[in-house]
């Protein structure tokens, strides 16, 4: 099974320590032999190809430049089941959507390393003339064919793979000319898998990060990015930032120095802006503690990841608001969605429309900042206290080793994720919205948040329960999950009819 690594791959005890060159060479040889297209990966040729790309098609450079200029770049998601369909999508996003970064989302079979089934999906997609896969089967197409996608666009391209098993996809994609890879050990293993142990997820991403650092050693800076949590539910900023800190420490230990951080939006402007600022700040703080003083850690804001309404007008508001949140918060990029999010995979045209809506919102909000606003400064301090308490405990449990500490913390419930499908975490922590729309901690499980912080969360949530006439229990959390997808007449009804009747 894809989840099981060979004895050579797990010969050493788990540690954050950089994979030695000779061991990594053995791992690469074994990995590339797992599917025929692996033979098409020529590292030296790939390095030459990347060095000949224009600078504006190199994502690491583009992210650094945008950060220096205070810009917020746009990047959608998207993938289809054949090369031709994927090429059409990417060119549409590039030219009609004005995307600054062009994506390739891989399909579920590829994410789970079921390449034979992915091949069947390709054939069925060609036969029926429509995509029968929910993404692009990059490994099946291999380096040479996939490179045609890079040649078709005039922007940097990023792999969006949604997997705890990135090793062969990363090899093929980087060799083909993709200059960015979204994915991380903790976030993807605990978001997308049930049975894969967190230790295996960490080892798999240590491979990918070691690969990215090998490119760097040969003069090619690749962009790696941590994806935040994509469980489709409310994730409080502190949980996302704790995992971002641990994931970036794991990547830095393998030699990565260009590592983005992605945060799903809470849809509260002040909380999202505070989270963006604190995420980068906390990552830099812990990187410096470890001696990594040269790591670049830009933050990406991700459009709402919860349930979406079926009404296009409501969806348009969420898309535009997402661009506003990213710009006001100072995110270096924003990952966009479309007005058709509730209906499944959008068409290229709908995807491009979501990009343009977001881009216009960024333009209008480009000069708005919250620095000095008391509520903003207070929220930043609350998040800092939450993050430091958990990260310090995780590192303590690992005797300073982020990999060991993460595994032990997951087992103990010190690191926990709301509604995670993974058996590696306890899943006891519950968030809920307070009366002002902030995401707070309703039940901390066994996570070691300071008492003063938990008291503050409880106070805010009890006010919401009183205001809405609800009991102070798990229903606060459940109602918060589905709130945004409710019909507009339920969310914001005309208030005076009932009042007059009374």
DALIN-V753336 format. One record per helix or strand of 2 or more residues. SS is the DSSP state (H for helix, E for strand). FROM is the first residue (numbers start at 1). TO is the last residue. Records with the same first field share a line. If there is no record, write none. Layout:
# DALIN-V753336
SS->FROM-TO ; FROM-TO
This chain:
# DALIN-V753336
H->8-10 ; 21-32 ; 36-40 ; 43-52 ; 55-57 ; 59-69 ; 83-95 ; 108-111 ; 115-128 ; 138-152 ; 167-176 ; 185-192 ; 198-217 ; 237-253 ; 269-289 ; 312-329 ; 341-343 ; 348-365 ; 374-397 ; 402-412 ; 451-468 ; 475-485 ; 488-491 ; 496-501
E->73-75 ; 101-105 ; 156-160 ; 180-182 ; 223-226 ; 258-264 ; 299-302 ; 333-335 ; 430-433 ; 439-443
